[in-house]
Amino acid sequence: MEANADLPKSINRYIPKPAADALDIVGLVKRSGKISGYRLSDGSRVNKAQGVALARQNRLNGVAVAVNQGTEYLRGLPGSKQGNHLGNLPAVSE
């Protein structure tokens, strides 16, 4: 059974099947208090759109692509390292 099986299908638009070399999101990048990107386990930083693209390419662990008011964003999956809330990760300001 998948970790996200108990969630309504409407919450997540795309649930990646991460590749063996997929990266973890280890931190948030914030601008004016809002998430503008992500810090990855290889030390790189990507903006929100790049993060969504990486997830769609199965290159990120523990996240799904969700949509809110027509905008795609990343959301943590239950059972992943960060739980289902990326907001619990440490943040750095831009």
PDB file of N, CA, C and O in Angstrom:
ATOM      1  N   MET A   1       0.847  -1.189   0.000  1.00  0.00           N
ATOM      2  CA  MET A   1       0.000   0.000   0.000  1.00  0.00           C
ATOM      3  C   MET A   1       0.887   1.244   0.000  1.00  0.00           C
ATOM      4  O   MET A   1       1.842   1.325   0.772  1.00  0.00           O
ATOM      5  N   GLU A   2       0.579   2.204  -0.853  1.00  0.00           N
ATOM      6  CA  GLU A   2       1.375   3.423  -0.945  1.00  0.00           C
ATOM      7  C   GLU A   2       1.061   4.346   0.226  1.00  0.00           C
ATOM      8  O   GLU A   2      -0.034   4.313   0.787  1.00  0.00           O
ATOM      9  N   ALA A   3       2.049   5.175   0.584  1.00  0.00           N
ATOM     10  CA  ALA A   3       1.906   6.088   1.713  1.00  0.00           C
ATOM     11  C   ALA A   3       0.763   7.077   1.509  1.00  0.00           C
ATOM     12  O   ALA A   3       0.189   7.549   2.490  1.00  0.00           O
ATOM     13  N   ASN A   4       0.421   7.397   0.286  1.00  0.00           N
ATOM     14  CA  ASN A   4      -0.601   8.391  -0.001  1.00  0.00           C
ATOM     15  C   ASN A   4      -1.959   7.783  -0.294  1.00  0.00           C
ATOM     16  O   ASN A   4      -2.871   8.504  -0.696  1.00  0.00           O
ATOM     17  N   ALA A   5      -2.125   6.481  -0.108  1.00  0.00           N
ATOM     18  CA  ALA A   5      -3.363   5.803  -0.461  1.00  0.00           C
ATOM     19  C   ALA A   5      -4.556   6.316   0.338  1.00  0.00           C
ATOM     20  O   ALA A   5      -5.690   6.202  -0.128  1.00  0.00           O
ATOM     21  N   ASP A   6      -4.336   6.880   1.534  1.00  0.00           N
ATOM     22  CA  ASP A   6      -5.445   7.345   2.357  1.00  0.00           C
ATOM     23  C   ASP A   6      -5.871   8.775   2.043  1.00  0.00           C
ATOM     24  O   ASP A   6      -6.808   9.280   2.661  1.00  0.00           O
ATOM     25  N   LEU A   7      -5.212   9.434   1.108  1.00  0.00           N
ATOM     26  CA  LEU A   7      -5.565  10.805   0.755  1.00  0.00           C
ATOM     27  C   LEU A   7      -6.541  10.827  -0.415  1.00  0.00           C
ATOM     28  O   LEU A   7      -6.464   9.972  -1.298  1.00  0.00           O
ATOM     29  N   PRO A   8      -7.465  11.799  -0.434  1.00  0.00           N
ATOM     30  CA  PRO A   8      -8.337  11.922  -1.593  1.00  0.00           C
ATOM     31  C   PRO A   8      -7.509  12.186  -2.842  1.00  0.00           C
ATOM     32  O   PRO A   8      -6.545  12.949  -2.796  1.00  0.00           O
ATOM     33  N   LYS A   9      -7.870  11.569  -3.943  1.00  0.00           N
ATOM     34  CA  LYS A   9      -7.108  11.737  -5.183  1.00  0.00           C
ATOM     35  C   LYS A   9      -7.076  13.185  -5.644  1.00  0.00           C
ATOM     36  O   LYS A   9      -6.132  13.585  -6.326  1.00  0.00           O
ATOM     37  N   SER A  10      -8.076  13.980  -5.293  1.00  0.00           N
ATOM     38  CA  SER A  10      -8.147  15.364  -5.750  1.00  0.00           C
ATOM     39  C   SER A  10      -7.071  16.256  -5.144  1.00  0.00           C
ATOM     40  O   SER A  10      -6.802  17.329  -5.684  1.00  0.00           O
ATOM     41  N   ILE A  11      -6.447  15.848  -4.042  1.00  0.00           N
ATOM     42  CA  ILE A  11      -5.434  16.687  -3.396  1.00  0.00           C
ATOM     43  C   ILE A  11      -4.173  16.767  -4.243  1.00  0.00           C
ATOM     44  O   ILE A  11      -3.634  17.854  -4.451  1.00  0.00           O
ATOM     45  N   ASN A  12      -3.702  15.639  -4.728  1.00  0.00           N
ATOM     46  CA  ASN A  12      -2.449  15.595  -5.474  1.00  0.00           C
ATOM     47  C   ASN A  12      -2.719  15.418  -6.959  1.00  0.00           C
ATOM     48  O   ASN A  12      -3.454  14.522  -7.372  1.00  0.00           O
ATOM     49  N   ARG A  13      -2.112  16.287  -7.750  1.00  0.00           N
ATOM     50  CA  ARG A  13      -2.260  16.196  -9.199  1.00  0.00           C
ATOM     51  C   ARG A  13      -1.318  15.141  -9.769  1.00  0.00           C
ATOM     52  O   ARG A  13      -1.668  14.438 -10.716  1.00  0.00           O
ATOM     53  N   TYR A  14      -0.127  15.033  -9.193  1.00  0.00           N
ATOM     54  CA  TYR A  14       0.864  14.061  -9.674  1.00  0.00           C
ATOM     55  C   TYR A  14       1.664  13.541  -8.488  1.00  0.00           C
ATOM     56  O   TYR A  14       2.168  14.318  -7.676  1.00  0.00           O
ATOM     57  N   ILE A  15       1.773  12.232  -8.398  1.00  0.00           N
ATOM     58  CA  ILE A  15       2.563  11.612  -7.335  1.00  0.00           C
ATOM     59  C   ILE A  15       3.722  10.881  -7.999  1.00  0.00           C
ATOM     60  O   ILE A  15       3.527   9.843  -8.631  1.00  0.00           O
ATOM     61  N   PRO A  16       4.933  11.425  -7.856  1.00  0.00           N
ATOM     62  CA  PRO A  16       6.100  10.828  -8.501  1.00  0.00           C
ATOM     63  C   PRO A  16       6.430   9.442  -7.963  1.00  0.00           C
ATOM     64  O   PRO A  16       6.079   9.089  -6.837  1.00  0.00           O
ATOM     65  N   LYS A  17       7.098   8.690  -8.775  1.00  0.00           N
ATOM     66  CA  LYS A  17       7.723   7.433  -8.365  1.00  0.00           C
ATOM     67  C   LYS A  17       9.220   7.708  -8.462  1.00  0.00           C
ATOM     68  O   LYS A  17       9.828   7.502  -9.512  1.00  0.00           O
ATOM     69  N   PRO A  18       9.817   8.180  -7.346  1.00  0.00           N
ATOM     70  CA  PRO A  18      11.197   8.677  -7.381  1.00  0.00           C
ATOM     71  C   PRO A  18      12.207   7.663  -7.904  1.00  0.00           C
ATOM     72  O   PRO A  18      12.152   6.474  -7.588  1.00  0.00           O
ATOM     73  N   ALA A  19      13.124   8.172  -8.710  1.00  0.00           N
ATOM     74  CA  ALA A  19      14.237   7.372  -9.219  1.00  0.00           C
ATOM     75  C   ALA A  19      15.178   7.048  -8.066  1.00  0.00           C
ATOM     76  O   ALA A  19      15.118   7.675  -7.008  1.00  0.00           O
ATOM     77  N   ALA A  20      16.041   6.072  -8.277  1.00  0.00           N
ATOM     78  CA  ALA A  20      16.990   5.644  -7.234  1.00  0.00           C
ATOM     79  C   ALA A  20      17.890   6.788  -6.777  1.00  0.00           C
ATOM     80  O   ALA A  20      18.305   6.823  -5.618  1.00  0.00           O
ATOM     81  N   ASP A  21      18.196   7.723  -7.675  1.00  0.00           N
ATOM     82  CA  ASP A  21      19.083   8.830  -7.332  1.00  0.00           C
ATOM     83  C   ASP A  21      18.321  10.128  -7.026  1.00  0.00           C
ATOM     84  O   ASP A  21      18.904  11.211  -7.065  1.00  0.00           O
ATOM     85  N   ALA A  22      17.017  10.018  -6.722  1.00  0.00           N
ATOM     86  CA  ALA A  22      16.200  11.203  -6.435  1.00  0.00           C
ATOM     87  C   ALA A  22      16.736  11.930  -5.207  1.00  0.00           C
ATOM     88  O   ALA A  22      17.304  11.322  -4.299  1.00  0.00           O
ATOM     89  N   LEU A  23      16.543  13.230  -5.203  1.00  0.00           N
ATOM     90  CA  LEU A  23      17.020  14.093  -4.114  1.00  0.00           C
ATOM     91  C   LEU A  23      15.922  14.349  -3.105  1.00  0.00           C
ATOM     92  O   LEU A  23      14.737  14.196  -3.403  1.00  0.00           O
ATOM     93  N   ASP A  24      16.330  14.744  -1.897  1.00  0.00           N
ATOM     94  CA  ASP A  24      15.395  15.152  -0.853  1.00  0.00           C
ATOM     95  C   ASP A  24      15.358  16.668  -0.780  1.00  0.00           C
ATOM     96  O   ASP A  24      16.358  17.331  -1.056  1.00  0.00           O
ATOM     97  N   ILE A  25      14.218  17.213  -0.411  1.00  0.00           N
ATOM     98  CA  ILE A  25      14.127  18.630  -0.078  1.00  0.00           C
ATOM     99  C   ILE A  25      14.517  18.731   1.391  1.00  0.00           C
ATOM    100  O   ILE A  25      13.875  18.130   2.253  1.00  0.00           O
ATOM    101  N   VAL A  26      15.567  19.491   1.671  1.00  0.00           N
ATOM    102  CA  VAL A  26      16.073  19.585   3.049  1.00  0.00           C
ATOM    103  C   VAL A  26      15.840  20.957   3.668  1.00  0.00           C
ATOM    104  O   VAL A  26      16.102  21.157   4.854  1.00  0.00           O
ATOM    105  N   GLY A  27      15.355  21.895   2.878  1.00  0.00           N
ATOM    106  CA  GLY A  27      15.103  23.228   3.403  1.00  0.00           C
ATOM    107  C   GLY A  27      14.274  24.049   2.439  1.00  0.00           C
ATOM    108  O   GLY A  27      14.124  23.700   1.268  1.00  0.00           O
ATOM    109  N   LEU A  28      13.743  25.134   2.945  1.00  0.00           N
ATOM    110  CA  LEU A  28      12.949  26.058   2.144  1.00  0.00           C
ATOM    111  C   LEU A  28      13.741  27.332   1.919  1.00  0.00           C
ATOM    112  O   LEU A  28      14.525  27.751   2.771  1.00  0.00           O
ATOM    113  N   VAL A  29      13.530  27.937   0.772  1.00  0.00           N
ATOM    114  CA  VAL A  29      14.083  29.259   0.483  1.00  0.00           C
ATOM    115  C   VAL A  29      12.890  30.204   0.521  1.00  0.00           C
ATOM    116  O   VAL A  29      11.895  29.989  -0.170  1.00  0.00           O
ATOM    117  N   LYS A  30      12.997  31.255   1.338  1.00  0.00           N
ATOM    118  CA  LYS A  30      11.873  32.180   1.477  1.00  0.00           C
ATOM    119  C   LYS A  30      12.275  33.589   1.080  1.00  0.00           C
ATOM    120  O   LYS A  30      13.404  34.029   1.296  1.00  0.00           O
ATOM    121  N   ARG A  31      11.307  34.278   0.492  1.00  0.00           N
ATOM    122  CA  ARG A  31      11.466  35.697   0.149  1.00  0.00           C
ATOM    123  C   ARG A  31      10.257  36.414   0.730  1.00  0.00           C
ATOM    124  O   ARG A  31       9.117  36.071   0.413  1.00  0.00           O
ATOM    125  N   SER A  32      10.499  37.399   1.571  1.00  0.00           N
ATOM    126  CA  SER A  32       9.424  38.145   2.244  1.00  0.00           C
ATOM    127  C   SER A  32       8.473  37.206   2.978  1.00  0.00           C
ATOM    128  O   SER A  32       7.265  37.440   3.005  1.00  0.00           O
ATOM    129  N   GLY A  33       9.019  36.137   3.577  1.00  0.00           N
ATOM    130  CA  GLY A  33       8.227  35.209   4.366  1.00  0.00           C
ATOM    131  C   GLY A  33       7.482  34.144   3.585  1.00  0.00           C
ATOM    132  O   GLY A  33       6.857  33.269   4.184  1.00  0.00           O
ATOM    133  N   LYS A  34       7.533  34.197   2.257  1.00  0.00           N
ATOM    134  CA  LYS A  34       6.832  33.218   1.428  1.00  0.00           C
ATOM    135  C   LYS A  34       7.839  32.288   0.767  1.00  0.00           C
ATOM    136  O   LYS A  34       8.944  32.701   0.418  1.00  0.00           O
ATOM    137  N   ILE A  35       7.447  31.030   0.599  1.00  0.00           N
ATOM    138  CA  ILE A  35       8.332  30.060  -0.038  1.00  0.00           C
ATOM    139  C   ILE A  35       8.569  30.464  -1.488  1.00  0.00           C
ATOM    140  O   ILE A  35       7.626  30.632  -2.260  1.00  0.00           O
ATOM    141  N   SER A  36       9.848  30.619  -1.849  1.00  0.00           N
ATOM    142  CA  SER A  36      10.201  30.955  -3.229  1.00  0.00           C
ATOM    143  C   SER A  36      10.978  29.825  -3.891  1.00  0.00           C
ATOM    144  O   SER A  36      11.165  29.823  -5.108  1.00  0.00           O
ATOM    145  N   GLY A  37      11.436  28.851  -3.076  1.00  0.00           N
ATOM    146  CA  GLY A  37      12.199  27.749  -3.642  1.00  0.00           C
ATOM    147  C   GLY A  37      12.546  26.727  -2.571  1.00  0.00           C
ATOM    148  O   GLY A  37      12.038  26.761  -1.451  1.00  0.00           O
ATOM    149  N   TYR A  38      13.437  25.813  -2.964  1.00  0.00           N
ATOM    150  CA  TYR A  38      13.788  24.690  -2.100  1.00  0.00           C
ATOM    151  C   TYR A  38      15.293  24.458  -2.113  1.00  0.00           C
ATOM    152  O   TYR A  38      15.954  24.656  -3.132  1.00  0.00           O
ATOM    153  N   ARG A  39      15.828  24.034  -0.966  1.00  0.00           N
ATOM    154  CA  ARG A  39      17.218  23.607  -0.872  1.00  0.00           C
ATOM    155  C   ARG A  39      17.201  22.088  -0.922  1.00  0.00           C
ATOM    156  O   ARG A  39      16.453  21.442  -0.189  1.00  0.00           O
ATOM    157  N   LEU A  40      18.031  21.522  -1.792  1.00  0.00           N
ATOM    158  CA  LEU A  40      18.033  20.082  -2.018  1.00  0.00           C
ATOM    159  C   LEU A  40      19.206  19.399  -1.332  1.00  0.00           C
ATOM    160  O   LEU A  40      20.174  20.048  -0.935  1.00  0.00           O
ATOM    161  N   SER A  41      19.107  18.091  -1.200  1.00  0.00           N
ATOM    162  CA  SER A  41      20.115  17.318  -0.467  1.00  0.00           C
ATOM    163  C   SER A  41      21.489  17.341  -1.123  1.00  0.00           C
ATOM    164  O   SER A  41      22.472  16.981  -0.476  1.00  0.00           O
ATOM    165  N   ASP A  42      21.591  17.750  -2.383  1.00  0.00           N
ATOM    166  CA  ASP A  42      22.901  17.865  -3.021  1.00  0.00           C
ATOM    167  C   ASP A  42      23.498  19.259  -2.835  1.00  0.00           C
ATOM    168  O   ASP A  42      24.559  19.558  -3.383  1.00  0.00           O
ATOM    169  N   GLY A  43      22.812  20.122  -2.055  1.00  0.00           N
ATOM    170  CA  GLY A  43      23.306  21.470  -1.788  1.00  0.00           C
ATOM    171  C   GLY A  43      22.787  22.525  -2.743  1.00  0.00           C
ATOM    172  O   GLY A  43      22.997  23.716  -2.515  1.00  0.00           O
ATOM    173  N   SER A  44      22.118  22.121  -3.800  1.00  0.00           N
ATOM    174  CA  SER A  44      21.607  23.094  -4.764  1.00  0.00           C
ATOM    175  C   SER A  44      20.304  23.722  -4.278  1.00  0.00           C
ATOM    176  O   SER A  44      19.637  23.213  -3.377  1.00  0.00           O
ATOM    177  N   ARG A  45      19.971  24.841  -4.903  1.00  0.00           N
ATOM    178  CA  ARG A  45      18.701  25.523  -4.646  1.00  0.00           C
ATOM    179  C   ARG A  45      17.956  25.623  -5.963  1.00  0.00           C
ATOM    180  O   ARG A  45      18.547  25.875  -7.013  1.00  0.00           O
ATOM    181  N   VAL A  46      16.651  25.422  -5.890  1.00  0.00           N
ATOM    182  CA  VAL A  46      15.802  25.556  -7.074  1.00  0.00           C
ATOM    183  C   VAL A  46      14.597  26.411  -6.704  1.00  0.00           C
ATOM    184  O   VAL A  46      14.183  26.451  -5.545  1.00  0.00           O
ATOM    185  N   ASN A  47      14.037  27.097  -7.705  1.00  0.00           N
ATOM    186  CA  ASN A  47      12.828  27.868  -7.431  1.00  0.00           C
ATOM    187  C   ASN A  47      11.622  26.930  -7.439  1.00  0.00           C
ATOM    188  O   ASN A  47      11.761  25.741  -7.727  1.00  0.00           O
ATOM    189  N   LYS A  48      10.441  27.460  -7.124  1.00  0.00           N
ATOM    190  CA  LYS A  48       9.254  26.610  -7.005  1.00  0.00           C
ATOM    191  C   LYS A  48       8.933  25.887  -8.310  1.00  0.00           C
ATOM    192  O   LYS A  48       8.616  24.698  -8.291  1.00  0.00           O
ATOM    193  N   ALA A  49       9.010  26.580  -9.434  1.00  0.00           N
ATOM    194  CA  ALA A  49       8.695  25.957 -10.721  1.00  0.00           C
ATOM    195  C   ALA A  49       9.689  24.849 -11.050  1.00  0.00           C
ATOM    196  O   ALA A  49       9.306  23.798 -11.566  1.00  0.00           O
ATOM    197  N   GLN A  50      10.958  25.082 -10.753  1.00  0.00           N
ATOM    198  CA  GLN A  50      11.966  24.044 -10.983  1.00  0.00           C
ATOM    199  C   GLN A  50      11.714  22.837 -10.077  1.00  0.00           C
ATOM    200  O   GLN A  50      11.907  21.696 -10.498  1.00  0.00           O
ATOM    201  N   GLY A  51      11.286  23.081  -8.840  1.00  0.00           N
ATOM    202  CA  GLY A  51      10.963  21.988  -7.925  1.00  0.00           C
ATOM    203  C   GLY A  51       9.823  21.137  -8.454  1.00  0.00           C
ATOM    204  O   GLY A  51       9.881  19.909  -8.392  1.00  0.00           O
ATOM    205  N   VAL A  52       8.789  21.781  -8.973  1.00  0.00           N
ATOM    206  CA  VAL A  52       7.658  21.048  -9.557  1.00  0.00           C
ATOM    207  C   VAL A  52       8.140  20.243 -10.757  1.00  0.00           C
ATOM    208  O   VAL A  52       7.753  19.086 -10.922  1.00  0.00           O
ATOM    209  N   ALA A  53       8.980  20.844 -11.593  1.00  0.00           N
ATOM    210  CA  ALA A  53       9.502  20.124 -12.766  1.00  0.00           C
ATOM    211  C   ALA A  53      10.325  18.908 -12.340  1.00  0.00           C
ATOM    212  O   ALA A  53      10.199  17.837 -12.934  1.00  0.00           O
ATOM    213  N   LEU A  54      11.162  19.065 -11.319  1.00  0.00           N
ATOM    214  CA  LEU A  54      11.952  17.930 -10.827  1.00  0.00           C
ATOM    215  C   LEU A  54      11.049  16.815 -10.300  1.00  0.00           C
ATOM    216  O   LEU A  54      11.307  15.636 -10.543  1.00  0.00           O
ATOM    217  N   ALA A  55      10.001  17.187  -9.585  1.00  0.00           N
ATOM    218  CA  ALA A  55       9.061  16.174  -9.081  1.00  0.00           C
ATOM    219  C   ALA A  55       8.397  15.440 -10.241  1.00  0.00           C
ATOM    220  O   ALA A  55       8.243  14.220 -10.198  1.00  0.00           O
ATOM    221  N   ARG A  56       8.006  16.172 -11.268  1.00  0.00           N
ATOM    222  CA  ARG A  56       7.360  15.553 -12.432  1.00  0.00           C
ATOM    223  C   ARG A  56       8.328  14.647 -13.200  1.00  0.00           C
ATOM    224  O   ARG A  56       7.903  13.754 -13.932  1.00  0.00           O
ATOM    225  N   GLN A  57       9.630  14.886 -13.027  1.00  0.00           N
ATOM    226  CA  GLN A  57      10.659  14.040 -13.655  1.00  0.00           C
ATOM    227  C   GLN A  57      11.088  12.906 -12.720  1.00  0.00           C
ATOM    228  O   GLN A  57      12.055  12.198 -13.003  1.00  0.00           O
ATOM    229  N   ASN A  58      10.368  12.735 -11.607  1.00  0.00           N
ATOM    230  CA  ASN A  58      10.657  11.683 -10.619  1.00  0.00           C
ATOM    231  C   ASN A  58      12.034  11.834  -9.983  1.00  0.00           C
ATOM    232  O   ASN A  58      12.682  10.844  -9.645  1.00  0.00           O
ATOM    233  N   ARG A  59      12.478  13.086  -9.823  1.00  0.00           N
ATOM    234  CA  ARG A  59      13.806  13.337  -9.281  1.00  0.00           C
ATOM    235  C   ARG A  59      13.786  13.869  -7.851  1.00  0.00           C
ATOM    236  O   ARG A  59      14.830  14.254  -7.326  1.00  0.00           O
ATOM    237  N   LEU A  60      12.595  13.898  -7.201  1.00  0.00           N
ATOM    238  CA  LEU A  60      12.487  14.314  -5.802  1.00  0.00           C
ATOM    239  C   LEU A  60      11.763  13.245  -4.999  1.00  0.00           C
ATOM    240  O   LEU A  60      10.808  12.633  -5.476  1.00  0.00           O
ATOM    241  N   ASN A  61      12.230  13.027  -3.774  1.00  0.00           N
ATOM    242  CA  ASN A  61      11.607  12.083  -2.847  1.00  0.00           C
ATOM    243  C   ASN A  61      10.586  12.774  -1.966  1.00  0.00           C
ATOM    244  O   ASN A  61      10.748  13.945  -1.622  1.00  0.00           O
ATOM    245  N   GLY A  62       9.530  12.053  -1.596  1.00  0.00           N
ATOM    246  CA  GLY A  62       8.629  12.474  -0.536  1.00  0.00           C
ATOM    247  C   GLY A  62       7.686  13.611  -0.826  1.00  0.00           C
ATOM    248  O   GLY A  62       7.128  14.196   0.102  1.00  0.00           O
ATOM    249  N   VAL A  63       7.485  13.954  -2.117  1.00  0.00           N
ATOM    250  CA  VAL A  63       6.579  15.050  -2.440  1.00  0.00           C
ATOM    251  C   VAL A  63       5.613  14.639  -3.548  1.00  0.00           C
ATOM    252  O   VAL A  63       5.842  13.682  -4.288  1.00  0.00           O
ATOM    253  N   ALA A  64       4.539  15.392  -3.628  1.00  0.00           N
ATOM    254  CA  ALA A  64       3.582  15.270  -4.720  1.00  0.00           C
ATOM    255  C   ALA A  64       3.395  16.666  -5.301  1.00  0.00           C
ATOM    256  O   ALA A  64       3.706  17.667  -4.655  1.00  0.00           O
ATOM    257  N   VAL A  65       2.886  16.720  -6.515  1.00  0.00           N
ATOM    258  CA  VAL A  65       2.541  18.001  -7.132  1.00  0.00           C
ATOM    259  C   VAL A  65       1.041  18.199  -6.917  1.00  0.00           C
ATOM    260  O   VAL A  65       0.226  17.378  -7.339  1.00  0.00           O
ATOM    261  N   ALA A  66       0.695  19.290  -6.259  1.00  0.00           N
ATOM    262  CA  ALA A  66      -0.699  19.637  -6.013  1.00  0.00           C
ATOM    263  C   ALA A  66      -1.000  20.946  -6.743  1.00  0.00           C
ATOM    264  O   ALA A  66      -0.096  21.588  -7.278  1.00  0.00           O
ATOM    265  N   VAL A  67      -2.256  21.330  -6.759  1.00  0.00           N
ATOM    266  CA  VAL A  67      -2.632  22.576  -7.433  1.00  0.00           C
ATOM    267  C   VAL A  67      -3.584  23.362  -6.541  1.00  0.00           C
ATOM    268  O   VAL A  67      -4.465  22.802  -5.889  1.00  0.00           O
ATOM    269  N   ASN A  68      -3.379  24.679  -6.535  1.00  0.00           N
ATOM    270  CA  ASN A  68      -4.245  25.584  -5.796  1.00  0.00           C
ATOM    271  C   ASN A  68      -4.494  26.798  -6.672  1.00  0.00           C
ATOM    272  O   ASN A  68      -3.554  27.500  -7.042  1.00  0.00           O
ATOM    273  N   GLN A  69      -5.736  27.048  -7.004  1.00  0.00           N
ATOM    274  CA  GLN A  69      -6.124  28.176  -7.848  1.00  0.00           C
ATOM    275  C   GLN A  69      -5.317  28.211  -9.139  1.00  0.00           C
ATOM    276  O   GLN A  69      -4.883  29.275  -9.582  1.00  0.00           O
ATOM    277  N   GLY A  70      -5.121  27.041  -9.738  1.00  0.00           N
ATOM    278  CA  GLY A  70      -4.438  26.944 -11.011  1.00  0.00           C
ATOM    279  C   GLY A  70      -2.922  26.937 -10.948  1.00  0.00           C
ATOM    280  O   GLY A  70      -2.268  26.804 -11.982  1.00  0.00           O
ATOM    281  N   THR A  71      -2.343  27.077  -9.750  1.00  0.00           N
ATOM    282  CA  THR A  71      -0.897  27.095  -9.597  1.00  0.00           C
ATOM    283  C   THR A  71      -0.425  25.793  -8.971  1.00  0.00           C
ATOM    284  O   THR A  71      -0.919  25.382  -7.920  1.00  0.00           O
ATOM    285  N   GLU A  72       0.536  25.145  -9.626  1.00  0.00           N
ATOM    286  CA  GLU A  72       1.091  23.911  -9.088  1.00  0.00           C
ATOM    287  C   GLU A  72       2.128  24.230  -8.010  1.00  0.00           C
ATOM    288  O   GLU A  72       2.851  25.223  -8.088  1.00  0.00           O
ATOM    289  N   TYR A  73       2.177  23.357  -7.006  1.00  0.00           N
ATOM    290  CA  TYR A  73       3.144  23.507  -5.922  1.00  0.00           C
ATOM    291  C   TYR A  73       3.481  22.123  -5.381  1.00  0.00           C
ATOM    292  O   TYR A  73       2.789  21.148  -5.674  1.00  0.00           O
ATOM    293  N   LEU A  74       4.544  22.043  -4.593  1.00  0.00           N
ATOM    294  CA  LEU A  74       4.943  20.776  -3.987  1.00  0.00           C
ATOM    295  C   LEU A  74       4.314  20.639  -2.616  1.00  0.00           C
ATOM    296  O   LEU A  74       4.152  21.613  -1.881  1.00  0.00           O
ATOM    297  N   ARG A  75       3.971  19.430  -2.298  1.00  0.00           N
ATOM    298  CA  ARG A  75       3.377  19.116  -0.998  1.00  0.00           C
ATOM    299  C   ARG A  75       4.003  17.826  -0.519  1.00  0.00           C
ATOM    300  O   ARG A  75       4.111  16.862  -1.277  1.00  0.00           O
ATOM    301  N   GLY A  76       4.414  17.803   0.736  1.00  0.00           N
ATOM    302  CA  GLY A  76       5.010  16.597   1.308  1.00  0.00           C
ATOM    303  C   GLY A  76       3.997  15.471   1.412  1.00  0.00           C
ATOM    304  O   GLY A  76       2.802  15.712   1.583  1.00  0.00           O
ATOM    305  N   LEU A  77       4.478  14.245   1.308  1.00  0.00           N
ATOM    306  CA  LEU A  77       3.619  13.077   1.434  1.00  0.00           C
ATOM    307  C   LEU A  77       3.710  12.492   2.840  1.00  0.00           C
ATOM    308  O   LEU A  77       4.785  12.507   3.440  1.00  0.00           O
ATOM    309  N   PRO A  78       2.620  11.983   3.372  1.00  0.00           N
ATOM    310  CA  PRO A  78       2.681  11.296   4.667  1.00  0.00           C
ATOM    311  C   PRO A  78       3.691  10.153   4.593  1.00  0.00           C
ATOM    312  O   PRO A  78       3.801   9.469   3.575  1.00  0.00           O
ATOM    313  N   GLY A  79       4.412   9.963   5.665  1.00  0.00           N
ATOM    314  CA  GLY A  79       5.393   8.890   5.702  1.00  0.00           C
ATOM    315  C   GLY A  79       6.751   9.288   5.159  1.00  0.00           C
ATOM    316  O   GLY A  79       7.702   8.513   5.259  1.00  0.00           O
ATOM    317  N   SER A  80       6.867  10.487   4.582  1.00  0.00           N
ATOM    318  CA  SER A  80       8.161  10.950   4.093  1.00  0.00           C
ATOM    319  C   SER A  80       8.913  11.605   5.248  1.00  0.00           C
ATOM    320  O   SER A  80       8.351  11.800   6.326  1.00  0.00           O
ATOM    321  N   LYS A  81      10.160  11.939   5.030  1.00  0.00           N
ATOM    322  CA  LYS A  81      10.994  12.510   6.092  1.00  0.00           C
ATOM    323  C   LYS A  81      10.392  13.768   6.698  1.00  0.00           C
ATOM    324  O   LYS A  81      10.485  13.978   7.907  1.00  0.00           O
ATOM    325  N   GLN A  82       9.778  14.604   5.876  1.00  0.00           N
ATOM    326  CA  GLN A  82       9.225  15.846   6.390  1.00  0.00           C
ATOM    327  C   GLN A  82       7.742  15.721   6.722  1.00  0.00           C
ATOM    328  O   GLN A  82       7.084  16.728   6.985  1.00  0.00           O
ATOM    329  N   GLY A  83       7.204  14.500   6.712  1.00  0.00           N
ATOM    330  CA  GLY A  83       5.776  14.352   6.954  1.00  0.00           C
ATOM    331  C   GLY A  83       5.017  14.931   5.784  1.00  0.00           C
ATOM    332  O   GLY A  83       5.543  14.963   4.672  1.00  0.00           O
ATOM    333  N   ASN A  84       3.816  15.382   5.994  1.00  0.00           N
ATOM    334  CA  ASN A  84       3.082  15.926   4.861  1.00  0.00           C
ATOM    335  C   ASN A  84       3.088  17.452   4.837  1.00  0.00           C
ATOM    336  O   ASN A  84       2.230  18.067   4.203  1.00  0.00           O
ATOM    337  N   HIS A  85       4.042  18.057   5.516  1.00  0.00           N
ATOM    338  CA  HIS A  85       4.090  19.511   5.539  1.00  0.00           C
ATOM    339  C   HIS A  85       5.529  19.996   5.364  1.00  0.00           C
ATOM    340  O   HIS A  85       6.336  19.910   6.289  1.00  0.00           O
ATOM    341  N   LEU A  86       5.840  20.502   4.183  1.00  0.00           N
ATOM    342  CA  LEU A  86       7.188  21.012   3.910  1.00  0.00           C
ATOM    343  C   LEU A  86       7.517  22.208   4.801  1.00  0.00           C
ATOM    344  O   LEU A  86       8.689  22.507   5.029  1.00  0.00           O
ATOM    345  N   GLY A  87       6.497  22.889   5.302  1.00  0.00           N
ATOM    346  CA  GLY A  87       6.711  24.057   6.144  1.00  0.00           C
ATOM    347  C   GLY A  87       7.463  23.749   7.429  1.00  0.00           C
ATOM    348  O   GLY A  87       7.931  24.667   8.102  1.00  0.00           O
ATOM    349  N   ASN A  88       7.588  22.477   7.780  1.00  0.00           N
ATOM    350  CA  ASN A  88       8.334  22.090   8.978  1.00  0.00           C
ATOM    351  C   ASN A  88       9.837  22.092   8.750  1.00  0.00           C
ATOM    352  O   ASN A  88      10.601  21.940   9.703  1.00  0.00           O
ATOM    353  N   LEU A  89      10.273  22.258   7.522  1.00  0.00           N
ATOM    354  CA  LEU A  89      11.702  22.231   7.208  1.00  0.00           C
ATOM    355  C   LEU A  89      12.357  23.566   7.565  1.00  0.00           C
ATOM    356  O   LEU A  89      11.680  24.593   7.614  1.00  0.00           O
ATOM    357  N   PRO A  90      13.669  23.559   7.816  1.00  0.00           N
ATOM    358  CA  PRO A  90      14.364  24.821   8.087  1.00  0.00           C
ATOM    359  C   PRO A  90      14.321  25.719   6.867  1.00  0.00           C
ATOM    360  O   PRO A  90      14.296  25.254   5.727  1.00  0.00           O
ATOM    361  N   ALA A  91      14.313  27.027   7.132  1.00  0.00           N
ATOM    362  CA  ALA A  91      14.209  28.007   6.040  1.00  0.00           C
ATOM    363  C   ALA A  91      15.400  28.944   6.049  1.00  0.00           C
ATOM    364  O   ALA A  91      15.976  29.248   7.094  1.00  0.00           O
ATOM    365  N   VAL A  92      15.755  29.395   4.843  1.00  0.00           N
ATOM    366  CA  VAL A  92      16.750  30.443   4.674  1.00  0.00           C
ATOM    367  C   VAL A  92      16.098  31.554   3.856  1.00  0.00           C
ATOM    368  O   VAL A  92      15.240  31.290   3.014  1.00  0.00           O
ATOM    369  N   SER A  93      16.501  32.780   4.102  1.00  0.00           N
ATOM    370  CA  SER A  93      15.944  33.908   3.371  1.00  0.00           C
ATOM    371  C   SER A  93      16.775  34.203   2.139  1.00  0.00           C
ATOM    372  O   SER A  93      17.988  33.998   2.111  1.00  0.00           O
ATOM    373  N   GLU A  94      16.081  34.692   1.123  1.00  0.00           N
ATOM    374  CA  GLU A  94      16.755  35.117  -0.106  1.00  0.00           C
ATOM    375  C   GLU A  94      17.129  36.564  -0.014  1.00  0.00           C
ATOM    376  O   GLU A  94      17.707  37.113  -0.952  1.00  0.00           O
TER     377      GLU A  94
END
